[in-house]
Amino acid sequence: MITEFAKVYDRDINRLKQEIESFKQEMNLWVTTGAIKNSSGNLCLHLIGNLRTYIGKNMGNRDYVRDRDAEFNLKDVARQDLLQQIDMTRAVVGSTFANLKETSLKELHIEEVLGYPMTNAFFLIHLTAHFSYHLGQINYLRRALES
């Protein structure tokens, strides 16, 4: 099962990178429209923070200090910096899965992120849904702003 998780996360992190690269105008990474509150750049930072915290730190014992407020409040981070952070996240997630044991999927995640205990496997499924939701928002914003 770890191999399957690794493939899905690698695929989706690559999709995030492709979305960020696909913006024709870099400034649009930080623009919203209508009632949308979070820019694509901020959603990208949020996804990076999630994966680095919950997979890299919590499951892979990697050092990481999350600044969730910055994920939603930083502005005008250069596209190249976002892409480097995505690449670093991809490496951390890939390395974590490469070193994870199948038995760890049945263990409880070390944080009760959603307010109740859940296995690492359940939480990884939750995180893929969360990732896909925000990736869809990034795609929508890109198309809405640059159509």
Backbone as JSON Lines, residues from 0, in Angstrom:
{"i":0,"aa":"M","n":[0.82,-1.19,0.0],"ca":[0.0,0.0,0.0],"c":[0.87,1.27,0.0]}
{"i":1,"aa":"I","n":[2.03,1.21,0.63],"ca":[2.91,2.38,0.67],"c":[3.34,2.76,-0.74]}
{"i":2,"aa":"T","n":[3.61,1.77,-1.57],"ca":[4.0,2.05,-2.95],"c":[2.9,2.82,-3.68]}
{"i":3,"aa":"E","n":[1.66,2.44,-3.45],"ca":[0.54,3.12,-4.09],"c":[0.41,4.55,-3.58]}
{"i":4,"aa":"F","n":[0.53,4.74,-2.26],"ca":[0.49,6.09,-1.71],"c":[1.61,6.94,-2.31]}
{"i":5,"aa":"A","n":[2.81,6.38,-2.39],"ca":[3.95,7.12,-2.94],"c":[3.68,7.56,-4.37]}
{"i":6,"aa":"K","n":[3.1,6.69,-5.17],"ca":[2.81,7.03,-6.57],"c":[1.77,8.14,-6.67]}
{"i":7,"aa":"V","n":[0.71,8.05,-5.88],"ca":[-0.34,9.07,-5.91],"c":[0.19,10.42,-5.47]}
{"i":8,"aa":"Y","n":[0.94,10.44,-4.37],"ca":[1.47,11.71,-3.89],"c":[2.48,12.3,-4.86]}
{"i":9,"aa":"D","n":[3.34,11.47,-5.43],"ca":[4.31,11.97,-6.41],"c":[3.59,12.55,-7.61]}
{"i":10,"aa":"R","n":[2.57,11.86,-8.1],"ca":[1.78,12.35,-9.23],"c":[1.15,13.69,-8.91]}
{"i":11,"aa":"D","n":[0.54,13.8,-7.74],"ca":[-0.2,15.02,-7.41],"c":[0.73,16.19,-7.1]}
{"i":12,"aa":"I","n":[1.87,15.92,-6.49],"ca":[2.84,17.0,-6.26],"c":[3.36,17.5,-7.62]}
{"i":13,"aa":"N","n":[3.56,16.58,-8.55],"ca":[3.97,16.98,-9.9],"c":[2.88,17.82,-10.57]}
{"i":14,"aa":"R","n":[1.62,17.48,-10.35],"ca":[0.52,18.27,-10.9],"c":[0.5,19.68,-10.3]}
{"i":15,"aa":"L","n":[0.8,19.78,-9.02],"ca":[0.89,21.09,-8.39],"c":[1.97,21.92,-9.08]}
{"i":16,"aa":"K","n":[3.11,21.31,-9.29],"ca":[4.21,22.01,-9.96],"c":[3.79,22.46,-11.36]}
{"i":17,"aa":"Q","n":[3.12,21.6,-12.09],"ca":[2.66,21.94,-13.44],"c":[1.67,23.11,-13.41]}
{"i":18,"aa":"E","n":[0.78,23.12,-12.42],"ca":[-0.17,24.23,-12.31],"c":[0.56,25.55,-12.06]}
{"i":19,"aa":"I","n":[1.5,25.54,-11.14],"ca":[2.23,26.77,-10.82],"c":[3.03,27.23,-12.04]}
{"i":20,"aa":"E","n":[3.65,26.29,-12.75],"ca":[4.4,26.63,-13.96],"c":[3.48,27.16,-15.07]}
{"i":21,"aa":"S","n":[2.22,26.75,-15.07],"ca":[1.3,27.09,-16.16],"c":[0.76,28.51,-16.11]}
{"i":22,"aa":"F","n":[0.95,29.2,-15.0],"ca":[0.5,30.59,-14.94],"c":[1.3,31.39,-15.95]}
{"i":23,"aa":"K","n":[0.6,32.06,-16.85],"ca":[1.26,32.88,-17.86],"c":[1.87,34.13,-17.23]}
{"i":24,"aa":"Q","n":[1.15,34.69,-16.28],"ca":[1.63,35.89,-15.59],"c":[1.87,35.53,-14.13]}
{"i":25,"aa":"E","n":[3.12,35.64,-13.72],"ca":[3.5,35.25,-12.36],"c":[2.69,36.0,-11.3]}
{"i":26,"aa":"M","n":[2.35,37.24,-11.56],"ca":[1.61,38.03,-10.57],"c":[0.25,37.42,-10.27]}
{"i":27,"aa":"N","n":[-0.31,36.65,-11.22],"ca":[-1.62,36.05,-11.01],"c":[-1.6,34.94,-9.97]}
{"i":28,"aa":"L","n":[-0.43,34.49,-9.58],"ca":[-0.33,33.53,-8.48],"c":[-0.87,34.12,-7.19]}
{"i":29,"aa":"W","n":[-0.9,35.45,-7.09],"ca":[-1.25,36.13,-5.85],"c":[-2.55,36.92,-5.97]}
{"i":30,"aa":"V","n":[-3.32,36.64,-7.02],"ca":[-4.57,37.35,-7.28],"c":[-5.73,36.41,-6.99]}
{"i":31,"aa":"T","n":[-6.82,36.97,-6.47],"ca":[-8.07,36.22,-6.3],"c":[-9.14,36.9,-7.14]}
{"i":32,"aa":"T","n":[-10.29,36.29,-7.2],"ca":[-11.4,36.87,-7.94],"c":[-12.7,36.56,-7.22]}
{"i":33,"aa":"G","n":[-13.64,37.47,-7.33],"ca":[-14.95,37.26,-6.7],"c":[-14.84,37.06,-5.21]}
{"i":34,"aa":"A","n":[-15.55,36.07,-4.7],"ca":[-15.57,35.79,-3.26],"c":[-14.43,34.86,-2.83]}
{"i":35,"aa":"I","n":[-13.54,34.5,-3.74],"ca":[-12.43,33.61,-3.42],"c":[-11.42,34.37,-2.56]}
{"i":36,"aa":"K","n":[-11.05,33.78,-1.44],"ca":[-10.19,34.49,-0.48],"c":[-8.72,34.12,-0.58]}
{"i":37,"aa":"N","n":[-8.42,32.91,-1.03],"ca":[-7.03,32.45,-1.05],"c":[-6.49,32.41,-2.47]}
{"i":38,"aa":"S","n":[-5.32,33.0,-2.67],"ca":[-4.67,32.98,-3.98],"c":[-4.06,31.61,-4.24]}
{"i":39,"aa":"S","n":[-3.72,31.37,-5.48],"ca":[-3.06,30.11,-5.85],"c":[-1.71,29.98,-5.15]}
{"i":40,"aa":"G","n":[-0.98,31.08,-5.03],"ca":[0.3,31.05,-4.33],"c":[0.13,30.65,-2.88]}
{"i":41,"aa":"N","n":[-0.88,31.2,-2.22],"ca":[-1.12,30.85,-0.82],"c":[-1.6,29.41,-0.69]}
{"i":42,"aa":"L","n":[-2.42,28.94,-1.62],"ca":[-2.85,27.54,-1.57],"c":[-1.67,26.61,-1.79]}
{"i":43,"aa":"C","n":[-0.75,26.99,-2.67],"ca":[0.46,26.21,-2.89],"c":[1.28,26.12,-1.6]}
{"i":44,"aa":"L","n":[1.49,27.26,-0.95],"ca":[2.23,27.26,0.32],"c":[1.53,26.4,1.37]}
{"i":45,"aa":"H","n":[0.21,26.45,1.39],"ca":[-0.57,25.66,2.34],"c":[-0.39,24.16,2.07]}
{"i":46,"aa":"L","n":[-0.43,23.75,0.82],"ca":[-0.25,22.34,0.5],"c":[1.16,21.87,0.86]}
{"i":47,"aa":"I","n":[2.14,22.7,0.61],"ca":[3.52,22.37,0.99],"c":[3.61,22.21,2.5]}
{"i":48,"aa":"G","n":[3.03,23.15,3.25],"ca":[3.05,23.08,4.71],"c":[2.38,21.83,5.24]}
{"i":49,"aa":"N","n":[1.26,21.47,4.63],"ca":[0.55,20.25,5.04],"c":[1.41,19.01,4.86]}
{"i":50,"aa":"L","n":[1.95,18.85,3.66],"ca":[2.72,17.65,3.37],"c":[4.01,17.58,4.17]}
{"i":51,"aa":"R","n":[4.68,18.71,4.29],"ca":[5.94,18.72,5.06],"c":[5.68,18.42,6.54]}
{"i":52,"aa":"T","n":[4.51,18.87,7.05],"ca":[4.19,18.62,8.46],"c":[3.69,17.21,8.68]}
{"i":53,"aa":"Y","n":[2.62,16.84,8.0],"ca":[1.94,15.59,8.32],"c":[2.61,14.35,7.77]}
{"i":54,"aa":"I","n":[3.28,14.47,6.63],"ca":[3.99,13.31,6.1],"c":[5.47,13.38,6.49]}
{"i":55,"aa":"G","n":[6.14,14.48,6.12],"ca":[7.57,14.59,6.4],"c":[7.92,14.58,7.87]}
{"i":56,"aa":"K","n":[7.28,15.45,8.63],"ca":[7.6,15.58,10.06],"c":[6.97,14.45,10.87]}
{"i":57,"aa":"N","n":[5.66,14.3,10.75],"ca":[4.95,13.36,11.63],"c":[5.18,11.9,11.28]}
{"i":58,"aa":"M","n":[5.33,11.59,9.99],"ca":[5.52,10.18,9.62],"c":[6.97,9.87,9.28]}
{"i":59,"aa":"G","n":[7.73,10.89,8.89],"ca":[9.11,10.65,8.47],"c":[10.16,11.17,9.42]}
{"i":60,"aa":"N","n":[9.71,11.77,10.53],"ca":[10.63,12.31,11.54],"c":[11.6,13.35,10.97]}
{"i":61,"aa":"R","n":[11.14,14.12,9.99],"ca":[11.95,15.19,9.4],"c":[11.73,16.47,10.18]}
{"i":62,"aa":"D","n":[12.79,17.23,10.38],"ca":[12.65,18.53,11.03],"c":[11.85,19.47,10.14]}
{"i":63,"aa":"Y","n":[10.85,20.09,10.72],"ca":[10.08,21.09,9.98],"c":[9.27,21.88,11.0]}
{"i":64,"aa":"V","n":[9.33,23.19,10.88],"ca":[8.52,24.07,11.72],"c":[7.53,24.77,10.81]}
{"i":65,"aa":"R","n":[6.28,24.46,11.01],"ca":[5.24,25.01,10.14],"c":[4.82,26.39,10.62]}
{"i":66,"aa":"D","n":[4.6,27.27,9.65],"ca":[4.07,28.61,9.92],"c":[2.78,28.74,9.11]}
{"i":67,"aa":"R","n":[1.7,28.18,9.65],"ca":[0.43,28.13,8.93],"c":[-0.08,29.53,8.6]}
{"i":68,"aa":"D","n":[0.12,30.5,9.49],"ca":[-0.32,31.87,9.2],"c":[0.39,32.41,7.96]}
{"i":69,"aa":"A","n":[1.67,32.14,7.84],"ca":[2.42,32.61,6.67],"c":[1.9,31.96,5.38]}
{"i":70,"aa":"E","n":[1.46,30.72,5.48],"ca":[0.93,30.04,4.29],"c":[-0.2,30.84,3.65]}
{"i":71,"aa":"F","n":[-0.98,31.51,4.48],"ca":[-2.14,32.25,3.97],"c":[-1.91,33.75,3.88]}
{"i":72,"aa":"N","n":[-0.81,34.23,4.44],"ca":[-0.59,35.68,4.48],"c":[0.61,36.17,3.68]}
{"i":73,"aa":"L","n":[1.56,35.3,3.37],"ca":[2.68,35.73,2.53],"c":[2.16,36.12,1.15]}
{"i":74,"aa":"K","n":[2.8,37.06,0.54],"ca":[2.42,37.5,-0.81],"c":[3.68,37.66,-1.65]}
{"i":75,"aa":"D","n":[3.51,37.53,-2.93],"ca":[4.56,37.82,-3.91],"c":[5.82,36.99,-3.73]}
{"i":76,"aa":"V","n":[5.68,35.76,-3.27],"ca":[6.81,34.83,-3.27],"c":[7.09,34.51,-4.74]}
{"i":77,"aa":"A","n":[8.33,34.56,-5.14],"ca":[8.68,34.32,-6.53],"c":[8.27,32.9,-6.95]}
{"i":78,"aa":"R","n":[7.79,32.78,-8.18],"ca":[7.39,31.47,-8.7],"c":[8.53,30.46,-8.55]}
{"i":79,"aa":"Q","n":[9.76,30.89,-8.85],"ca":[10.9,30.0,-8.75],"c":[11.07,29.47,-7.32]}
{"i":80,"aa":"D","n":[10.81,30.32,-6.32],"ca":[10.89,29.87,-4.93],"c":[9.79,28.85,-4.62]}
{"i":81,"aa":"L","n":[8.59,29.08,-5.13],"ca":[7.51,28.1,-4.94],"c":[7.89,26.77,-5.57]}
{"i":82,"aa":"L","n":[8.44,26.82,-6.78],"ca":[8.82,25.6,-7.47],"c":[9.91,24.85,-6.72]}
{"i":83,"aa":"Q","n":[10.86,25.58,-6.16],"ca":[11.91,24.93,-5.36],"c":[11.32,24.28,-4.11]}
{"i":84,"aa":"Q","n":[10.36,24.96,-3.47],"ca":[9.71,24.39,-2.29],"c":[8.9,23.15,-2.66]}
{"i":85,"aa":"I","n":[8.27,23.18,-3.82],"ca":[7.52,22.0,-4.29],"c":[8.49,20.84,-4.5]}
{"i":86,"aa":"D","n":[9.63,21.1,-5.15],"ca":[10.62,20.04,-5.38],"c":[11.14,19.47,-4.06]}
{"i":87,"aa":"M","n":[11.39,20.35,-3.09],"ca":[11.87,19.89,-1.79],"c":[10.8,19.03,-1.11]}
{"i":88,"aa":"T","n":[9.56,19.46,-1.21],"ca":[8.45,18.71,-0.62],"c":[8.33,17.35,-1.27]}
{"i":89,"aa":"R","n":[8.46,17.32,-2.58],"ca":[8.39,16.05,-3.31],"c":[9.48,15.09,-2.82]}
{"i":90,"aa":"A","n":[10.68,15.61,-2.62],"ca":[11.79,14.79,-2.14],"c":[11.53,14.27,-0.73]}
{"i":91,"aa":"V","n":[11.03,15.16,0.14],"ca":[10.74,14.77,1.53],"c":[9.65,13.7,1.58]}
{"i":92,"aa":"V","n":[8.59,13.91,0.82],"ca":[7.48,12.95,0.81],"c":[7.95,11.61,0.23]}
{"i":93,"aa":"G","n":[8.7,11.67,-0.87],"ca":[9.2,10.44,-1.48],"c":[10.11,9.67,-0.55]}
{"i":94,"aa":"S","n":[11.0,10.38,0.13],"ca":[11.92,9.75,1.07],"c":[11.17,9.15,2.25]}
{"i":95,"aa":"T","n":[10.15,9.85,2.71],"ca":[9.35,9.33,3.83],"c":[8.68,8.02,3.44]}
{"i":96,"aa":"F","n":[8.05,7.99,2.27],"ca":[7.4,6.75,1.84],"c":[8.41,5.64,1.62]}
{"i":97,"aa":"A","n":[9.6,5.97,1.12],"ca":[10.63,4.96,0.88],"c":[11.09,4.31,2.19]}
{"i":98,"aa":"N","n":[10.98,5.04,3.29],"ca":[11.44,4.52,4.58],"c":[10.31,4.07,5.5]}
{"i":99,"aa":"L","n":[9.07,4.22,5.07],"ca":[7.92,3.85,5.9],"c":[7.69,2.34,5.82]}
{"i":100,"aa":"K","n":[7.32,1.77,6.94],"ca":[6.99,0.35,6.98],"c":[5.48,0.19,6.83]}
{"i":101,"aa":"E","n":[5.08,-0.89,6.19],"ca":[3.65,-1.16,5.99],"c":[2.88,-1.16,7.31]}
{"i":102,"aa":"T","n":[3.51,-1.65,8.37],"ca":[2.83,-1.72,9.67],"c":[2.51,-0.33,10.21]}
{"i":103,"aa":"S","n":[3.27,0.68,9.79],"ca":[3.02,2.04,10.29],"c":[1.7,2.6,9.78]}
{"i":104,"aa":"L","n":[1.18,2.05,8.69],"ca":[-0.1,2.52,8.17],"c":[-1.25,2.23,9.13]}
{"i":105,"aa":"K","n":[-1.11,1.17,9.91],"ca":[-2.16,0.78,10.86],"c":[-2.02,1.51,12.2]}
{"i":106,"aa":"E","n":[-0.88,2.16,12.39],"ca":[-0.67,2.91,13.64],"c":[-1.46,4.2,13.63]}
{"i":107,"aa":"L","n":[-1.77,4.7,14.83],"ca":[-2.47,5.97,14.94],"c":[-1.52,7.11,14.57]}
{"i":108,"aa":"H","n":[-2.03,8.07,13.83],"ca":[-1.25,9.26,13.5],"c":[-0.93,9.98,14.81]}
{"i":109,"aa":"I","n":[0.26,10.55,14.92],"ca":[0.71,11.12,16.21],"c":[-0.05,12.37,16.62]}
{"i":110,"aa":"E","n":[-0.79,12.98,15.7],"ca":[-1.61,14.15,16.03],"c":[-3.07,13.84,15.73]}
{"i":111,"aa":"E","n":[-3.96,14.35,16.55],"ca":[-5.39,14.25,16.25],"c":[-5.8,15.5,15.49]}
{"i":112,"aa":"V","n":[-5.41,15.57,14.25],"ca":[-5.57,16.76,13.42],"c":[-7.04,17.12,13.22]}
{"i":113,"aa":"L","n":[-7.87,16.13,13.06],"ca":[-9.29,16.37,12.81],"c":[-10.14,16.29,14.07]}
{"i":114,"aa":"G","n":[-9.47,16.19,15.22],"ca":[-10.19,16.15,16.48],"c":[-10.52,14.75,16.97]}
{"i":115,"aa":"Y","n":[-10.04,13.74,16.28],"ca":[-10.27,12.37,16.7],"c":[-9.11,11.51,16.2]}
{"i":116,"aa":"P","n":[-8.86,10.38,16.85],"ca":[-7.75,9.52,16.41],"c":[-8.05,8.87,15.06]}
{"i":117,"aa":"M","n":[-7.0,8.71,14.27],"ca":[-7.13,8.03,12.98],"c":[-5.81,7.34,12.65]}
{"i":118,"aa":"T","n":[-5.88,6.29,11.88],"ca":[-4.65,5.61,11.48],"c":[-3.9,6.47,10.46]}
{"i":119,"aa":"N","n":[-2.63,6.18,10.29],"ca":[-1.85,6.88,9.27],"c":[-2.44,6.64,7.88]}
{"i":120,"aa":"A","n":[-2.93,5.43,7.62],"ca":[-3.53,5.14,6.31],"c":[-4.76,6.02,6.08]}
{"i":121,"aa":"F","n":[-5.63,6.12,7.07],"ca":[-6.83,6.96,6.95],"c":[-6.43,8.41,6.72]}
{"i":122,"aa":"F","n":[-5.44,8.87,7.47],"ca":[-5.02,10.27,7.34],"c":[-4.39,10.54,5.99]}
{"i":123,"aa":"L","n":[-3.63,9.59,5.45],"ca":[-3.07,9.76,4.11],"c":[-4.17,9.86,3.05]}
{"i":124,"aa":"I","n":[-5.24,9.11,3.23],"ca":[-6.38,9.21,2.31],"c":[-7.02,10.59,2.45]}
{"i":125,"aa":"H","n":[-7.22,11.03,3.68],"ca":[-7.76,12.37,3.92],"c":[-6.89,13.43,3.25]}
{"i":126,"aa":"L","n":[-5.58,13.33,3.43],"ca":[-4.67,14.33,2.87],"c":[-4.71,14.37,1.34]}
{"i":127,"aa":"T","n":[-4.91,13.22,0.7],"ca":[-5.01,13.24,-0.77],"c":[-6.28,13.97,-1.2]}
{"i":128,"aa":"A","n":[-7.37,13.77,-0.48],"ca":[-8.6,14.48,-0.82],"c":[-8.43,15.98,-0.6]}
{"i":129,"aa":"H","n":[-7.81,16.36,0.5],"ca":[-7.54,17.76,0.81],"c":[-6.65,18.38,-0.26]}
{"i":130,"aa":"F","n":[-5.6,17.66,-0.65],"ca":[-4.68,18.13,-1.67],"c":[-5.41,18.34,-2.99]}
{"i":131,"aa":"S","n":[-6.23,17.37,-3.38],"ca":[-6.96,17.46,-4.65],"c":[-7.94,18.62,-4.65]}
{"i":132,"aa":"Y","n":[-8.58,18.86,-3.53],"ca":[-9.52,19.98,-3.41],"c":[-8.82,21.3,-3.7]}
{"i":133,"aa":"H","n":[-7.69,21.53,-3.04],"ca":[-6.96,22.78,-3.25],"c":[-6.29,22.84,-4.61]}
{"i":134,"aa":"L","n":[-5.84,21.72,-5.13],"ca":[-5.27,21.7,-6.47],"c":[-6.32,22.12,-7.49]}
{"i":135,"aa":"G","n":[-7.55,21.67,-7.3],"ca":[-8.65,22.09,-8.17],"c":[-8.92,23.58,-8.07]}
{"i":136,"aa":"Q","n":[-8.81,24.13,-6.87],"ca":[-8.99,25.57,-6.71],"c":[-7.9,26.34,-7.46]}
{"i":137,"aa":"I","n":[-6.67,25.86,-7.38],"ca":[-5.56,26.51,-8.09],"c":[-5.81,26.47,-9.59]}
{"i":138,"aa":"N","n":[-6.23,25.33,-10.09],"ca":[-6.53,25.18,-11.51],"c":[-7.64,26.14,-11.93]}
{"i":139,"aa":"Y","n":[-8.7,26.19,-11.13],"ca":[-9.83,27.08,-11.43],"c":[-9.38,28.54,-11.46]}
{"i":140,"aa":"L","n":[-8.64,28.96,-10.45],"ca":[-8.17,30.35,-10.41],"c":[-7.3,30.68,-11.61]}
{"i":141,"aa":"R","n":[-6.4,29.79,-11.98],"ca":[-5.53,30.02,-13.13],"c":[-6.36,30.23,-14.39]}
{"i":142,"aa":"R","n":[-7.33,29.36,-14.6],"ca":[-8.16,29.47,-15.8],"c":[-9.06,30.7,-15.75]}
{"i":143,"aa":"A","n":[-9.58,31.04,-14.58],"ca":[-10.46,32.19,-14.45],"c":[-9.69,33.51,-14.66]}
{"i":144,"aa":"L","n":[-8.47,33.56,-14.17],"ca":[-7.69,34.79,-14.26],"c":[-7.0,34.95,-15.61]}
{"i":145,"aa":"E","n":[-6.74,33.85,-16.29],"ca":[-5.95,33.94,-17.51],"c":[-6.66,33.43,-18.75]}
{"i":146,"aa":"S","n":[-7.98,33.42,-18.72],"ca":[-8.72,32.92,-19.87],"c":[-8.71,33.9,-21.02]}
